[in-house]
Amino acid sequence: MRKVANFCDYFVICSAASQRRAAAIAELIEETFDQHGLVLKSVEGKREGVWILLDYSDIVIHIFFKDVRDYYSLDRLWADAKRVNVSRGRKTTPVTP
């Protein structure tokens, strides 16, 4: 992302099938990142669960309810950034930017 925007290294965009799942995804990310020593700087939208933003400074995570993701189309807005796809169910190791 640094070549396109100067506010983060990684910009994660994902969808959830329900507001409850969006909140569960956010909680899992928070727990996992906390275990690896990453500090959450800011969180927005967790109560509503239609667009949750987790800001870890170098990593900004957007968790959308599917229809909201389609409406705002951040994927298209940030299309100039290098894309990194992570397949479903694949175990990954956290990387330091």
C-alpha positions in Angstrom: 0.0 0.0 0.0 2.8 2.4 0.7 3.3 3.0 -3.1 -0.4 4.1 -3.3 -1.1 5.5 0.1 1.3 6.6 2.9 -0.9 5.5 5.9 -0.3 1.8 6.0 1.6 -1.2 4.5 -1.3 -3.5 4.3 -5.0 -2.9 3.6 -7.1 -6.0 4.3 -10.7 -6.2 2.9 -12.9 -9.1 3.7 -16.6 -10.0 3.8 -18.9 -11.7 6.3 -22.3 -13.3 5.7 -23.8 -11.7 8.7 -23.2 -9.0 11.3 -22.6 -11.6 13.9 -19.9 -13.3 11.7 -18.3 -9.9 11.1 -18.0 -9.3 14.8 -16.6 -12.9 15.3 -14.0 -12.3 12.6 -13.0 -9.0 14.2 -12.7 -10.7 17.6 -10.5 -13.5 16.2 -8.2 -11.0 14.5 -7.9 -8.9 17.7 -7.0 -12.0 19.7 -4.5 -13.4 17.2 -2.8 -10.0 16.6 -2.7 -9.4 20.4 -0.9 -12.8 20.8 1.7 -11.6 18.3 2.2 -8.3 20.0 0.4 -6.1 17.5 -1.3 -3.2 19.1 -4.8 -2.1 18.1 -4.8 1.7 17.6 -8.5 2.2 16.8 -11.6 0.2 16.1 -14.8 1.5 14.5 -18.2 0.0 13.7 -17.9 -3.1 15.9 -21.2 -2.6 17.6 -23.1 -2.2 14.3 -21.2 -5.0 12.5 -21.9 -3.9 9.0 -18.4 -2.3 8.4 -15.8 -2.9 11.1 -12.5 -1.1 10.8 -9.5 -2.4 12.8 -6.5 0.0 12.7 -3.1 -1.5 13.6 -1.2 1.4 12.1 0.7 -0.5 9.4 -2.2 -2.9 8.8 -5.7 -1.6 8.3 -8.5 -4.2 8.2 -12.0 -3.7 6.9 -14.6 -6.4 7.6 -17.8 -5.8 5.6 -21.3 -7.2 5.6 -21.4 -8.4 2.0 -23.9 -5.9 0.6 -22.0 -3.0 2.2 -18.7 -4.2 0.7 -20.3 -4.3 -2.7 -21.8 -0.8 -2.2 -18.5 0.9 -1.2 -16.3 -1.1 -3.5 -13.0 -0.4 -1.8 -11.5 -3.1 -3.9 -12.0 -0.9 -6.9 -11.0 2.3 -5.2 -7.6 0.8 -4.2 -7.1 -1.2 -7.3 -3.7 0.3 -8.0 -2.2 -1.3 -4.9 -0.5 -4.6 -5.2 -3.0 -7.4 -4.4 -2.1 -10.3 -2.1 -4.7 -13.1 -2.2 -5.0 -15.5 0.8 -6.9 -18.7 0.0 -9.6 -19.9 2.3 -8.5 -22.2 5.1 -4.9 -21.7 4.4 -2.8 -21.3 7.5 -0.5 -18.3 7.3 2.3 -17.0 9.4 2.1 -13.3 10.3 4.6 -11.2 8.3 6.3 -8.1 9.4 6.2 -5.3 6.8 
